[in-house]
Amino acid sequence: MAQNSSIWLRVSGTGSEVHFSGITQIRHSLSLKVATDTDTTEIVDYLNGAREQPAKVTLSLVETDAGHRAGWAARKVEILDLIRSSKVLVEIYTPIRNYYNMVLSDLVIIQEDGNPNGWTGTATFTEVLSEESGGKEADNASAVVDTGVAATGSVGTQVDSEDRVRDSPLRQMLQRAGIGI
């Protein structure tokens, strides 16, 4: 049974928030790469024989049009896919922990006969580590580097004097989907 969504995302630089109809599971993956698992030439980059790996958060989602305007669930897919394809940074707020500098790295949508006006699926977010936080570009090659302004700029944003993003396609899509921003 889906719990009420107390988990939400904030799209960095836009002030836009994404809330979900229901979340059935939250998987927090926090790990270290141990020196025994790597080439000896990299060991100098390790502290006490280990190096921080990017955190991952996987949300098992349930979206439906029930209780919402028609097309709600389909628009949520568009929003999540735009966040993924634009490689924008997001913040994730869960009851256990908050995460910052995350990118939507994997999105799985499942449509079933029993839910014709909705879907279930998973959204996996991966932390973008900087070298200062223990990450190394070569070990984190799948993560987007320097996504801040470049990512928001890639979706046609305009920044006003207060550094708030306005009039971006993502923000407009969130507004059309009825998601408070």
Sequence and secondary structure as in RCSB ss.txt:
>XXXX:A:sequence
MAQNSSIWLRVSGTGSEVHFSGITQIRHSLSLKVATDTDTTEIVDYLNGAREQPAKVTLSLVETDAGHRAGWAAR
KVEILDLIRSSKVLVEIYTPIRNYYNMVLSDLVIIQEDGNPNGWTGTATFTEVLSEESGGKEADNASAVVDTGVA
ATGSVGTQVDSEDRVRDSPLRQMLQRAGIGI
>XXXX:A:secstr
  B    EEEETTT  EEE SEEEEEEEE  EEEGGGS GGGGGG BTTEEE   EEEEEEEEESTTS TTHHHH
HHHHHHHHHHHT  EEEE SS EEEEEEEEEEEEE  TT TTEEEEEEEEEE   GGGT  TTTTTTS SS HHH
HHHTTT EE TTS EES HHHHHHHHTT   
